[in-house]
Amino acid sequence: MSAQQASLTRLFERVTGDEDSRMCRDISDEACHEQPGNFFRHLIAALGNKLADELSNARLILPWLMGAIGAPIWMVGLLVPIREAGALLPQLMIAGYIRLRPVRKWVWVIGGIVQAIGALLLALLALFGHGNWGGMLVLIALTGLALGRGLSSVATKDVLGKTIAKQRRGTLMGWSASVAGALTLIVGAGMVILDDQPGTWALAILLFAAALGWALNALCAAMIRETPGAIEGGANAWDSIKQGVSLMRRDRRFLHFNLSRALLLSSALALPYLALLGQQNSGTDLASLGILILTSGAASMIAGPIWGRLADRSSRRVMRNSAIGAAVCCLAGAACVWLPAPIRTSVWPYALIYGLLMIAHAGVRLGRKTYVIDLSDSSTRALYVAFSNTFTGALMLVVGLLLGALAQWLGSAGLMLMLAVLAVAAALSSHALAEVETPS
Protein backbone atom coordinates (compact mmCIF):
# COMPACT_ATOMS: atom_id res chain seq x y z
CA MET A 1 0.00 0.00 0.00
CA SER A 2 1.41 3.40 -1.02
CA ALA A 3 1.78 6.24 1.49
CA GLN A 4 -0.99 8.20 -0.24
CA GLN A 5 -3.36 5.24 -0.16
CA ALA A 6 -2.52 4.58 3.51
CA SER A 7 -3.31 8.22 4.35
CA LEU A 8 -6.63 8.02 2.48
CA THR A 9 -7.47 4.81 4.32
CA ARG A 10 -6.79 6.35 7.73
CA LEU A 11 -8.84 9.45 6.85
CA PHE A 12 -11.64 7.25 5.53
CA GLU A 13 -11.72 5.22 8.76
CA ARG A 14 -11.79 8.44 10.81
CA VAL A 15 -14.62 10.01 8.79
CA THR A 16 -16.78 6.88 8.75
CA GLY A 17 -15.95 5.83 12.32
CA ASP A 18 -14.83 2.38 11.14
CA GLU A 19 -11.74 0.62 12.46
CA ASP A 20 -11.23 -1.60 9.41
CA SER A 21 -11.85 -0.18 5.93
CA ARG A 22 -11.59 -3.69 4.43
CA MET A 23 -14.83 -4.86 6.06
CA CYS A 24 -17.10 -4.50 3.02
CA ARG A 25 -20.69 -5.58 2.44
CA ASP A 26 -22.34 -5.84 -0.96
CA ILE A 27 -19.28 -4.89 -3.11
CA SER A 28 -16.45 -6.86 -4.72
CA ASP A 29 -13.00 -7.33 -3.19
CA GLU A 30 -11.45 -5.12 -5.87
CA ALA A 31 -13.98 -2.36 -5.19
CA CYS A 32 -13.32 -2.76 -1.46
CA HIS A 33 -9.61 -2.18 -2.05
CA GLU A 34 -10.38 1.08 -3.94
CA GLN A 35 -13.10 2.18 -1.48
CA PRO A 36 -11.14 4.76 0.60
CA GLY A 37 -10.04 6.73 -2.47
CA ASN A 38 -13.41 6.36 -4.18
CA PHE A 39 -15.16 7.55 -1.01
CA PHE A 40 -13.48 10.96 -1.26
CA ARG A 41 -13.95 11.17 -5.04
CA HIS A 42 -17.66 10.54 -4.46
CA LEU A 43 -17.64 13.06 -1.62
CA ILE A 44 -16.17 15.90 -3.70
CA ALA A 45 -18.38 15.03 -6.68
CA ALA A 46 -21.48 15.05 -4.45
CA LEU A 47 -20.34 18.33 -2.90
CA GLY A 48 -20.15 19.96 -6.34
CA ASN A 49 -23.57 18.56 -7.26
CA LYS A 50 -25.30 19.60 -4.02
CA LEU A 51 -23.80 23.10 -4.08
CA ALA A 52 -24.87 23.53 -7.71
CA ASP A 53 -28.37 22.29 -6.83
CA GLU A 54 -28.63 24.90 -4.06
CA LEU A 55 -27.37 27.72 -6.30
CA SER A 56 -29.87 26.92 -9.08
CA ASN A 57 -32.73 25.97 -6.76
CA ALA A 58 -36.09 25.89 -8.56
CA ARG A 59 -37.81 26.65 -5.25
CA LEU A 60 -35.87 29.88 -4.54
CA ILE A 61 -33.27 31.04 -7.05
CA LEU A 62 -35.13 30.50 -10.33
CA PRO A 63 -38.37 32.21 -9.21
CA TRP A 64 -36.26 35.25 -8.28
CA LEU A 65 -34.64 35.03 -11.73
CA MET A 66 -38.04 34.96 -13.44
CA GLY A 67 -39.12 37.99 -11.45
CA ALA A 68 -35.90 39.86 -12.20
CA ILE A 69 -36.26 39.45 -15.98
CA GLY A 70 -40.00 40.19 -15.94
CA ALA A 71 -41.26 36.75 -17.00
CA PRO A 72 -45.01 36.01 -16.71
CA ILE A 73 -46.19 34.58 -13.38
CA TRP A 74 -47.66 31.42 -14.98
CA MET A 75 -44.14 30.43 -16.07
CA VAL A 76 -42.93 30.53 -12.47
CA GLY A 77 -45.44 27.79 -11.63
CA LEU A 78 -43.77 25.46 -14.16
CA LEU A 79 -40.29 25.62 -12.62
CA VAL A 80 -40.55 22.90 -9.96
CA PRO A 81 -42.55 20.41 -12.09
CA ILE A 82 -40.10 20.79 -15.00
CA ARG A 83 -37.07 20.46 -12.71
CA GLU A 84 -38.36 17.39 -10.90
CA ALA A 85 -40.36 15.55 -13.57
CA GLY A 86 -37.82 16.36 -16.31
CA ALA A 87 -35.17 14.63 -14.22
CA LEU A 88 -37.31 11.69 -13.11
CA LEU A 89 -39.54 10.66 -16.03
CA PRO A 90 -36.82 9.58 -18.55
CA GLN A 91 -34.96 7.43 -16.04
CA LEU A 92 -36.36 4.06 -17.13
CA MET A 93 -34.90 4.63 -20.59
CA ILE A 94 -31.62 5.71 -18.99
CA ALA A 95 -31.55 2.66 -16.71
CA GLY A 96 -31.93 0.30 -19.68
CA TYR A 97 -29.05 2.04 -21.43
CA ILE A 98 -26.84 1.96 -18.32
CA ARG A 99 -27.36 -1.79 -17.91
CA LEU A 100 -25.64 -2.30 -21.29
CA ARG A 101 -22.49 -0.48 -20.11
CA PRO A 102 -19.97 -2.44 -18.00
CA VAL A 103 -18.56 0.89 -16.72
CA ARG A 104 -21.35 3.35 -15.83
CA LYS A 105 -19.44 6.41 -14.57
CA TRP A 106 -19.25 7.95 -18.06
CA VAL A 107 -23.04 8.32 -18.14
CA TRP A 108 -22.68 10.25 -14.87
CA VAL A 109 -19.95 12.42 -16.45
CA ILE A 110 -22.16 13.28 -19.44
CA GLY A 111 -25.00 14.22 -17.07
CA GLY A 112 -22.71 16.54 -15.11
CA ILE A 113 -21.52 18.28 -18.28
CA VAL A 114 -25.09 18.75 -19.56
CA GLN A 115 -26.12 20.30 -16.23
CA ALA A 116 -23.08 22.62 -16.29
CA ILE A 117 -24.07 23.86 -19.76
CA GLY A 118 -27.69 24.38 -18.63
CA ALA A 119 -26.59 26.43 -15.60
CA LEU A 120 -24.26 28.51 -17.78
CA LEU A 121 -27.16 29.33 -20.12
CA LEU A 122 -29.30 30.35 -17.13
CA ALA A 123 -26.49 32.65 -15.94
CA LEU A 124 -26.43 34.36 -19.35
CA LEU A 125 -30.23 34.71 -19.29
CA ALA A 126 -29.98 36.44 -15.90
CA LEU A 127 -27.94 39.15 -17.64
CA PHE A 128 -29.59 39.34 -21.06
CA GLY A 129 -33.04 37.71 -20.76
CA HIS A 130 -36.23 39.76 -20.66
CA GLY A 131 -39.99 39.24 -20.58
CA ASN A 132 -41.78 36.39 -22.34
CA TRP A 133 -38.91 35.23 -24.53
CA GLY A 134 -36.48 35.34 -21.61
CA GLY A 135 -38.84 33.28 -19.44
CA MET A 136 -39.39 30.73 -22.22
CA LEU A 137 -35.62 30.34 -22.69
CA VAL A 138 -35.25 29.83 -18.93
CA LEU A 139 -37.77 26.97 -19.11
CA ILE A 140 -35.96 25.44 -22.11
CA ALA A 141 -32.56 25.68 -20.37
CA LEU A 142 -34.10 24.20 -17.23
CA THR A 143 -35.50 21.29 -19.25
CA GLY A 144 -32.01 20.49 -20.57
CA LEU A 145 -30.57 20.80 -17.07
CA ALA A 146 -33.26 18.46 -15.71
CA LEU A 147 -32.52 15.84 -18.37
CA GLY A 148 -28.82 15.99 -17.42
CA ARG A 149 -29.85 15.54 -13.81
CA GLY A 150 -31.79 12.41 -14.79
CA LEU A 151 -28.70 10.94 -16.47
CA SER A 152 -26.58 11.60 -13.40
CA SER A 153 -29.18 10.40 -10.90
CA VAL A 154 -29.39 6.78 -12.05
CA ALA A 155 -25.68 6.51 -12.87
CA THR A 156 -24.59 8.05 -9.56
CA LYS A 157 -26.60 5.61 -7.46
CA ASP A 158 -25.51 2.64 -9.57
CA VAL A 159 -21.81 3.60 -9.33
CA LEU A 160 -22.22 4.35 -5.61
CA GLY A 161 -23.69 0.90 -5.06
CA LYS A 162 -20.76 -0.71 -6.94
CA THR A 163 -17.95 1.22 -5.24
CA ILE A 164 -19.09 2.06 -1.66
CA ALA A 165 -20.16 -0.63 0.83
CA LYS A 166 -23.46 -0.82 2.67
CA GLN A 167 -23.69 1.19 5.91
CA ARG A 168 -21.22 3.77 4.57
CA ARG A 169 -23.38 5.25 1.81
CA GLY A 170 -25.60 7.33 4.09
CA THR A 171 -22.52 8.72 5.86
CA LEU A 172 -21.06 9.76 2.50
CA MET A 173 -24.23 11.54 1.40
CA GLY A 174 -24.60 13.17 4.82
CA TRP A 175 -21.11 14.67 4.80
CA SER A 176 -21.51 16.02 1.26
CA ALA A 177 -24.80 17.70 2.23
CA SER A 178 -23.15 19.23 5.31
CA VAL A 179 -20.17 20.74 3.47
CA ALA A 180 -22.39 22.02 0.65
CA GLY A 181 -24.62 23.60 3.29
CA ALA A 182 -21.64 25.43 4.81
CA LEU A 183 -20.70 26.87 1.40
CA THR A 184 -24.31 27.88 0.80
CA LEU A 185 -24.19 29.79 4.10
CA ILE A 186 -21.36 31.90 2.71
CA VAL A 187 -23.36 32.60 -0.47
CA GLY A 188 -26.46 33.62 1.52
CA ALA A 189 -24.42 35.92 3.77
CA GLY A 190 -23.04 37.65 0.69
CA MET A 191 -26.54 38.28 -0.65
CA VAL A 192 -27.70 39.74 2.67
CA ILE A 193 -24.73 42.13 2.53
CA LEU A 194 -25.59 43.09 -1.08
CA ASP A 195 -29.18 43.81 0.07
CA ASP A 196 -30.69 46.02 -2.67
CA GLN A 197 -27.82 45.82 -5.17
CA PRO A 198 -28.77 44.85 -8.80
CA GLY A 199 -30.25 41.37 -8.48
CA THR A 200 -29.50 40.16 -12.01
CA TRP A 201 -25.73 40.29 -11.50
CA ALA A 202 -25.96 38.41 -8.20
CA LEU A 203 -28.18 35.75 -9.78
CA ALA A 204 -25.81 35.42 -12.75
CA ILE A 205 -22.86 34.86 -10.38
CA LEU A 206 -24.80 32.22 -8.43
CA LEU A 207 -25.75 30.35 -11.61
CA PHE A 208 -22.21 30.55 -12.98
CA ALA A 209 -20.96 29.06 -9.69
CA ALA A 210 -23.56 26.28 -10.15
CA ALA A 211 -22.06 25.54 -13.58
CA LEU A 212 -18.62 25.23 -11.96
CA GLY A 213 -20.09 22.89 -9.33
CA TRP A 214 -21.40 20.50 -11.98
CA ALA A 215 -18.12 20.70 -13.89
CA LEU A 216 -16.36 19.61 -10.66
CA ASN A 217 -18.94 16.83 -10.27
CA ALA A 218 -18.20 15.51 -13.78
CA LEU A 219 -14.41 15.70 -13.24
CA CYS A 220 -14.53 13.72 -9.97
CA ALA A 221 -16.90 11.17 -11.49
CA ALA A 222 -14.40 10.57 -14.28
CA MET A 223 -11.69 9.89 -11.67
CA ILE A 224 -13.66 7.19 -9.78
CA ARG A 225 -12.07 3.75 -10.11
CA GLU A 226 -14.99 1.58 -11.14
CA THR A 227 -14.63 -2.12 -11.93
CA PRO A 228 -16.65 -3.38 -14.93
CA GLY A 229 -20.02 -4.83 -13.95
CA ALA A 230 -22.56 -7.20 -15.44
CA ILE A 231 -24.33 -6.03 -18.62
CA GLU A 232 -27.27 -8.44 -18.51
CA GLY A 233 -30.71 -6.97 -18.04
CA GLY A 234 -30.52 -3.98 -20.40
CA ALA A 235 -33.96 -3.18 -21.84
CA ASN A 236 -35.90 -0.47 -23.63
CA ALA A 237 -38.16 1.89 -21.71
CA TRP A 238 -41.36 -0.11 -22.31
CA ASP A 239 -39.72 -3.36 -21.22
CA SER A 240 -38.35 -1.53 -18.17
CA ILE A 241 -41.85 -0.30 -17.28
CA LYS A 242 -43.17 -3.85 -17.49
CA GLN A 243 -40.24 -5.07 -15.40
CA GLY A 244 -40.84 -2.31 -12.84
CA VAL A 245 -44.54 -3.12 -12.53
CA SER A 246 -43.66 -6.80 -12.21
CA LEU A 247 -41.12 -5.95 -9.51
CA MET A 248 -43.74 -4.05 -7.51
CA ARG A 249 -46.09 -7.04 -7.75
CA ARG A 250 -43.41 -9.51 -6.61
CA ASP A 251 -41.56 -7.33 -4.11
CA ARG A 252 -44.06 -5.92 -1.63
CA ARG A 253 -41.28 -3.97 0.08
CA PHE A 254 -40.62 -2.09 -3.17
CA LEU A 255 -44.34 -1.40 -3.64
CA HIS A 256 -44.64 -0.13 -0.07
CA PHE A 257 -41.52 2.04 -0.49
CA ASN A 258 -42.99 3.72 -3.58
CA LEU A 259 -46.24 4.43 -1.74
CA SER A 260 -44.29 6.01 1.12
CA ARG A 261 -42.13 7.99 -1.29
CA ALA A 262 -45.22 9.33 -3.06
CA LEU A 263 -46.60 10.62 0.25
CA LEU A 264 -43.18 12.07 1.12
CA LEU A 265 -43.52 14.44 -1.86
CA SER A 266 -45.33 16.67 0.63
CA SER A 267 -42.02 18.00 2.00
CA ALA A 268 -40.69 19.00 -1.44
CA LEU A 269 -43.98 20.55 -2.53
CA ALA A 270 -44.36 22.54 0.70
CA LEU A 271 -41.03 24.39 0.33
CA PRO A 272 -41.94 26.71 -2.59
CA TYR A 273 -45.31 27.55 -1.04
CA LEU A 274 -43.63 28.43 2.26
CA ALA A 275 -41.14 30.62 0.37
CA LEU A 276 -44.09 32.19 -1.47
CA LEU A 277 -45.78 32.97 1.86
CA GLY A 278 -42.62 34.72 3.02
CA GLN A 279 -42.30 36.63 -0.25
CA GLN A 280 -45.93 37.75 -0.21
CA ASN A 281 -45.64 39.09 3.33
CA SER A 282 -42.06 40.41 3.56
CA GLY A 283 -41.16 41.56 0.03
CA THR A 284 -38.91 40.39 -2.80
CA ASP A 285 -35.62 42.18 -2.09
CA LEU A 286 -32.28 40.38 -2.43
CA ALA A 287 -31.66 40.42 1.32
CA SER A 288 -34.82 38.36 1.95
CA LEU A 289 -33.65 35.80 -0.62
CA GLY A 290 -30.23 35.79 1.05
CA ILE A 291 -31.78 35.07 4.46
CA LEU A 292 -33.73 32.13 3.01
CA ILE A 293 -30.53 30.82 1.39
CA LEU A 294 -28.74 31.21 4.72
CA THR A 295 -31.34 29.17 6.57
CA SER A 296 -31.35 26.56 3.80
CA GLY A 297 -27.56 26.25 3.95
CA ALA A 298 -27.50 26.07 7.75
CA ALA A 299 -30.16 23.37 7.69
CA SER A 300 -28.20 21.25 5.19
CA MET A 301 -24.98 21.69 7.16
CA ILE A 302 -26.60 20.61 10.43
CA ALA A 303 -28.87 17.88 9.10
CA GLY A 304 -26.62 16.10 6.59
CA PRO A 305 -24.20 14.11 8.79
CA ILE A 306 -26.86 13.38 11.44
CA TRP A 307 -29.42 12.03 8.98
CA GLY A 308 -26.64 10.19 7.10
CA ARG A 309 -25.45 8.26 10.17
CA LEU A 310 -29.04 7.53 11.20
CA ALA A 311 -29.90 6.34 7.67
CA ASP A 312 -27.07 3.79 7.81
CA ARG A 313 -28.71 2.35 10.94
CA SER A 314 -32.32 2.54 9.73
CA SER A 315 -33.36 4.53 6.65
CA ARG A 316 -36.98 3.56 7.42
CA ARG A 317 -36.90 5.45 10.72
CA VAL A 318 -35.23 8.45 9.06
CA MET A 319 -38.08 8.64 6.54
CA ARG A 320 -40.68 8.37 9.33
CA ASN A 321 -39.10 10.96 11.62
CA SER A 322 -38.44 13.48 8.86
CA ALA A 323 -42.05 13.14 7.66
CA ILE A 324 -43.24 13.98 11.19
CA GLY A 325 -40.95 17.03 11.15
CA ALA A 326 -42.35 18.09 7.77
CA ALA A 327 -45.92 17.86 9.09
CA VAL A 328 -45.08 20.08 12.08
CA CYS A 329 -43.37 22.65 9.81
CA CYS A 330 -46.35 22.75 7.42
CA LEU A 331 -48.69 23.44 10.33
CA ALA A 332 -46.36 26.16 11.66
CA GLY A 333 -46.14 27.76 8.20
CA ALA A 334 -49.91 27.87 7.88
CA ALA A 335 -50.18 29.40 11.36
CA CYS A 336 -47.94 32.34 10.35
CA VAL A 337 -50.94 34.12 8.82
CA TRP A 338 -52.30 34.65 12.35
CA LEU A 339 -49.14 36.25 13.71
CA PRO A 340 -49.21 39.98 14.67
CA ALA A 341 -48.58 42.24 11.68
CA PRO A 342 -45.05 43.41 12.68
CA ILE A 343 -43.89 39.77 12.91
CA ARG A 344 -45.93 38.51 9.95
CA THR A 345 -44.40 41.11 7.60
CA SER A 346 -40.83 40.13 8.55
CA VAL A 347 -38.99 37.42 6.63
CA TRP A 348 -37.60 35.84 9.83
CA PRO A 349 -40.51 33.59 10.94
CA TYR A 350 -40.76 32.19 7.41
CA ALA A 351 -36.99 31.77 7.23
CA LEU A 352 -36.94 29.88 10.55
CA ILE A 353 -39.71 27.50 9.49
CA TYR A 354 -38.13 27.16 6.02
CA GLY A 355 -34.86 26.10 7.65
CA LEU A 356 -36.61 23.53 9.85
CA LEU A 357 -38.54 22.21 6.85
CA MET A 358 -35.26 21.93 4.94
CA ILE A 359 -33.88 19.79 7.79
CA ALA A 360 -36.91 17.52 7.49
CA HIS A 361 -36.65 17.45 3.69
CA ALA A 362 -32.95 16.54 3.93
CA GLY A 363 -33.98 13.55 6.04
CA VAL A 364 -36.62 12.56 3.48
CA ARG A 365 -34.06 12.69 0.66
CA LEU A 366 -31.30 10.85 2.51
CA GLY A 367 -33.69 8.26 3.93
CA ARG A 368 -35.34 7.35 0.63
CA LYS A 369 -32.05 7.33 -1.31
CA THR A 370 -30.38 5.05 1.22
CA TYR A 371 -33.47 2.83 1.46
CA VAL A 372 -33.80 2.12 -2.28
CA ILE A 373 -30.05 1.47 -2.68
CA ASP A 374 -29.97 -0.90 0.30
CA LEU A 375 -33.24 -2.56 -0.73
CA SER A 376 -31.82 -3.58 -4.12
CA ASP A 377 -28.75 -5.53 -5.18
CA SER A 378 -26.20 -5.01 -7.96
CA SER A 379 -28.38 -6.73 -10.58
CA THR A 380 -31.58 -4.76 -9.83
CA ARG A 381 -30.35 -1.43 -8.43
CA ALA A 382 -30.52 0.64 -11.63
CA LEU A 383 -34.02 -0.61 -12.42
CA TYR A 384 -35.28 -0.08 -8.84
CA VAL A 385 -33.95 3.48 -8.77
CA ALA A 386 -35.14 4.36 -12.28
CA PHE A 387 -38.64 2.89 -11.97
CA SER A 388 -39.15 4.54 -8.58
CA ASN A 389 -37.96 7.88 -9.94
CA THR A 390 -40.13 7.64 -13.07
CA PHE A 391 -43.18 6.72 -10.98
CA THR A 392 -42.48 9.67 -8.67
CA GLY A 393 -41.88 12.04 -11.61
CA ALA A 394 -45.29 11.24 -13.08
CA LEU A 395 -46.89 11.79 -9.68
CA MET A 396 -45.00 15.09 -9.28
CA LEU A 397 -46.53 16.44 -12.49
CA VAL A 398 -50.06 15.35 -11.59
CA VAL A 399 -49.91 16.42 -7.93
CA GLY A 400 -48.09 19.67 -8.78
CA LEU A 401 -50.80 20.67 -11.26
CA LEU A 402 -53.58 19.76 -8.81
CA LEU A 403 -51.96 21.72 -5.99
CA GLY A 404 -51.46 24.70 -8.28
CA ALA A 405 -55.19 24.69 -9.06
CA LEU A 406 -56.14 24.23 -5.39
CA ALA A 407 -53.84 27.08 -4.36
CA GLN A 408 -56.13 29.49 -6.24
CA TRP A 409 -58.98 28.51 -3.87
CA LEU A 410 -57.20 27.64 -0.63
CA GLY A 411 -54.29 30.08 -0.72
CA SER A 412 -50.78 29.15 0.35
CA ALA A 413 -51.73 28.73 4.03
CA GLY A 414 -54.64 26.39 3.26
CA LEU A 415 -52.41 24.35 0.97
CA MET A 416 -49.82 24.01 3.74
CA LEU A 417 -52.50 22.43 5.95
CA MET A 418 -53.30 19.89 3.22
CA LEU A 419 -49.60 19.06 2.82
CA ALA A 420 -49.35 18.56 6.60
CA VAL A 421 -52.01 15.84 6.36
CA LEU A 422 -50.05 14.13 3.54
CA ALA A 423 -46.86 14.30 5.64
CA VAL A 424 -48.63 12.57 8.56
CA ALA A 425 -49.75 9.81 6.16
CA ALA A 426 -46.14 9.54 4.92
CA ALA A 427 -44.91 9.08 8.51
CA LEU A 428 -47.40 6.29 9.15
CA SER A 429 -46.53 4.53 5.89
CA SER A 430 -42.77 4.85 6.47
CA HIS A 431 -43.12 3.49 10.00
CA ALA A 432 -44.62 0.29 8.57
CA LEU A 433 -41.78 -0.27 6.05
CA ALA A 434 -39.48 -3.30 6.43
CA GLU A 435 -35.93 -2.75 7.68
CA VAL A 436 -33.24 -3.11 4.98
CA GLU A 437 -30.07 -2.17 6.90
CA THR A 438 -30.14 -5.14 9.30
CA PRO A 439 -27.09 -7.34 8.49
CA SER A 440 -28.07 -10.63 6.93
Secondary structure, DSSP 8 states (H G I E B T S, - for coil): --HHHHHHHHHHHHHHT-S-TT--SSS-HHHHHHHHHHHHHHHHHHHHHHHHHHHT-TTTHHHHHHHHHT--HHHHTTHHHHHHHHHHTTHHHHHHHHHT-S--HHHHHHHHHHHHHHHHHHHHHHHH--HHHHHHHHHHHHHHHHHHHHHHHHHHHHHHHHHS-TTSHHHHHHHHHHHHHHHHHHHHHHHHHHTTS-HHHHHHHHHHHHHHHHHHHHHHHHH--------TT---HHHHHHHHHHHHHH-HHHHHHHHHHHHTHHHHHHHHHHHHHHHHHH---HHHHHHHHHHHHHHHHHHHHHHHHHHHHHHHHHHHHHHHHHHHHHHHHHHGGGS-HHHHTSSHHHHHHHHHHHHHHHHHHHHHHHHHHHHS-TTTHHHHHHHHHHHHHHHHHHHHHHHHHHHHHHHHHHHHHHHHHHHHHHHHHHHTS----S--
